[in-house]
């Protein structure tokens, strides 16, 4: 039998094994994933709404945070609704075109996030190290250019890995994709050709995409620590560091899970697939839920914006009565 290509239909559809769970627990898992998806969309949507509506949040830190919220919502929306449908379907399949699109968009959004986190680190570094010049340096056009660069580079740098995967032959009768979405390493394992070059490309491009921004983030925080150490009082040092704590928590969550997903040694396809899918669930489901909470729980400005929005909503309702 000849190899199927990505433009064929019918029997060339990709079969996804999805998230394995004992049958009695499947309704509970489905409900938990649906709740997580709704919490992600509503949490990030609320954060976006507050930033858009409240003039006090029209600052570089919050403008970049709005892009992070948009990224998280887009990322979870490319995978989780389909996974929920597949959990109640008799057979979980995706056409080659849909699988390829999901693969490319997923890689691109992850790449965007690494660069956006570096841009947010630059913003914090300038705010702490150059407080008097911060407003002149981080103007709205420059902030918009930083965000646009993150989006553009993320989608551009992901083209080689996606294109190389899309050119692989996939034979009829190939093994199913042992995942709940078309993730690059899981799809590569189903190809009926040598994927050594693809894995080399994953590491060759994935390492700089992940670790050049990380090096920039670490350098930014080294400069922040030096600047904080020169502040006169413990209170001013604590206040300066507290503005960075949320970003550091998000960076830790992101890099811990993404490194485990994509940069473990190739023999880790020998890592239990269940463990790999668990890491993916944490990255794709838990992290987007936590990010708006991390940025808002101890943030007085977000609290004030939320109280103001609620007060306006109550006032509008009272006026309608």
N, C-alpha and C positions, 0 to 999 in steps of 0.2 A: 504493500500500500504506500502511496506517496504521502509526503508531508503536507499538512494543511497550512495555508497561510492565513494572515490576519484579515483578509478580505472575504474569506469564504463564510458561509452560514451553515445552519443545520447542524450536522454532526461535529463541526469544528467548534461549537460553543464550548466555553470553559465551564467545567463543573466545579463548584466550590464546596468544600466539606463543611465550612462554617465553624461555629463554636460548638464543640462537643460538650454535652451536659447530660446527665441522666434524665430520661423522659419525665419523671415526676417533677423535676426542677426546671424544665424548659419554660413553663408559663411564668415562673418567678424571674428567671433570667431575662425573658422577653420584656416583662414589666419594668425590671430594673434598668435595662438598656433604654427603653422608651423614656423613662423618667429622667435618665441622665441626658438624653438628647434634648428633651424639652427644657431641662435646667440650663443646658449650654446655650440654647437659642435664646431663652428668656433672659438669662443672666447677662450674656454678652450684648443682647439687644437692649436691655435696660441701661447698661453702661454706655453703649453708643448713643442712646437717646439722651442721657444726662449730659454727655460731653457736647452733643450737638445743641442742646437747648440752653445750657447754662454758660453765660459769658465768662464766669470765673474759671471755667475749665478749658477755655480756648487758649491753652498754653502748650508749648512743644511736648512736654511730657504726656499730656492727655491726648494730644493729637496723634502721637505715635501709639499710645495705648489703644486708641480707637482702631487703628490699623491691626493691632494684635487681636483685638476682639473680633474684627471682621475675618481675619485669617482663621482663628479658631472655629468660628461658626461655619466658614466655608469648608474647612478640613473635615469636620465631623459630618457635615451634610453630604459630602461626596461618598461616604462609606456606610454610615450607620442606618439611614433609612432603608437602603438596599439590604443590609444585613438583617434588619427586622422583618422585611418582607420574606426573605429567604428562610427565616426561622419557622414560618408558618406555611411555606410552600412545600409541595411534594418533592420537588427537585430544584436545587439552587444552581442556576446556570446564568452565564453572561455571554453575550455575543463577543466575538473578537474586538469589534469596534468599541463597544462599551468598556470592555476590560482594558483595552489599550488607553482609552481616554481616562479611565479611573487611575490607572498606573501613572500616567504622565502628570495629571493634576495633583495626585497625592505627593509625588516626588517634588513637584514645583512648589507647592504650598509649604512643605517642610523646609525646602531651601530658602524660601522667602522669610520664614520665621527666624532662621539663623542670622540672616543679614539684618532683619528688623531688630532683633535683640541687641546686636552690635550698635545699631543706630541709637537705641534707647540708652545703652551704656555711655555712648558719646554725649548724649544729652545730659545725663546725670554728672558726668565728668566736668562738663562745662559749667553746669549749675553750681557745683561745689568748688571747683578750682578757679573759675573766672566769674564770680557772682556779679561784679560790676559791669562786665562786658557781655554777660550772658544774653540779655535781651537784644543787644545789637548783633550778636553772632547768630543766635538761633531765631532768625526771623521766620514768619509763616512761610514765605516762598522757599527758604532753605529747608525747613522742616518737611514741606511737601515734596521737595526734591529728594530728600533722604528716603522718605517712604516710597516714592515712585521708583527709586533705584533698587530698593529691596524687592519690590514686586517684579520689576523688569529682569533683574539678574536671576531671581529665583526661577522664573519660567524659562529664561534663556539657557542657564547652566544645566537645566534638567533635560534639554533636548537630546544630547548624546546618549545618555543612559536609556531613555525611552525609545529613541530611534533604533538603538542596537538591539533592544529586546523585541521590538516590533518586527525586525527582520529575521528573527529566528524561525526555523520550521517547527511546527507543532503537529505531531503525527496523530492520526485517528487512533483511538484506543489508548491515548496517553493517560498518565495518572491524573487524578483531580488536583486542583489547587488546594493545598492543605492550609486554608486560611478562610477568613470570612469576608475578604475583599481581595482585589487583584493587587497584591503587594509585590514589588519587584523581585525579591529573593524567592518568594513562593512560586511566582510564575516561571522564573528561570529554571526551577527544579523540574518543571513539566516539559521542557523542550526536548526534542529528540535530536539534539546536536550538542557538540562540546560547548559549554558556556564559560570556559576558562577566561576567554577574552572579556566576556561580559562582567565576570566577577572582578577582573583586574580594573575594568572601567569604573565599576561601583566604588572600589577602594581608591582608585586614582583620582576620581572627581569628588567622591563623597568625603574623603579625608580633608582636602582644603575647604570644601563648602562648609563642613562642620567646624574645623579647628582653626582656620584663619579668623573667622568672627570670634571664636572663643578666645584666641590669643589677644585680639583687640579688646574684648571685654575684660580680660584679666589685667591687661596693661592699663585700661581706664580705671579699674578699681585700685590698682597700685598707686596711680596718681591721686586718686581720691583719698586713700589712706594717708599719703604724705601730706596732702592739704589739710585733712582733718586733724592730723597730729600737730599742726601749727596753730590751731584755733585756741583762743585763750582760756575757755572754760569747758568743764565737762558737759554742761548743758548744751552749749553750742555744738560740741562734738557729737553728742547723742542726736541732736536735731538733724545735723547734716547726714549722719549715717542712716537715720530712720527713713530718709527719703529714698534710700537705695535698697532697703531690705526687701521690698516687694519684688523688685526687678531681680535681685539675687535669687530669691526663692523660685521664681519662674524659670530662670536660667538653669538652676539645679535640676528642676523637674524635667525640663526639655532635654538637656544634654544627657542626663542619666538614662532616660528611656530610649532616646534615639540611638545612642552609642550601643546599647544592648541589642537594638533591633537590626542595625545595618552594618556595624563595624566589628562584630564578633568574628572570630576566625571562620574560614569557610567550612571547616569541619564541624562547626556548630550547627549546620543543617542537620548534624547528628544530635544537636541539642533537641530535647523533646519539643515537638511541634506545639504541644499544649503550653509549654513555658513561653515560647515565642509569641503565641497568640495572646497570652496573658499580658506580656509586656506591651503588645500592640493595643490591647483594650485599655491599659493604663494611659498610654500616650494619646490614643484617639478619643477616649471617652472621659477618663478621670481628669486629665490635665486641663482640657478646655472647660470643664465644670469648675475646677479650682482657681483658674487664672482670674476671673472677675472677683471671686471671693478674696483672693490674696491681695488684690489691688484696692479693694473697697472696705474690708473689715476694719482696718486701723487708719483709714484715710479720712481725716476730718473734712477735707474739701468735698470729697464724694458724698459724705454723710450730709453736709450742708446743702449740696445740690439736690440730694434725694428729698430732704425735708422741704426744700423750696418747691420742688416739683409736686410733692404731695399736697402742699398748701395751695398751690395754684389749681390742682385738680379738685380739691374740696371747694374752693371758691367758685370754680366753674359750675360744679354741681349745684351749689347753693343758688347761683344766679339763674339756673334753669328752673328751679322750683317756683 
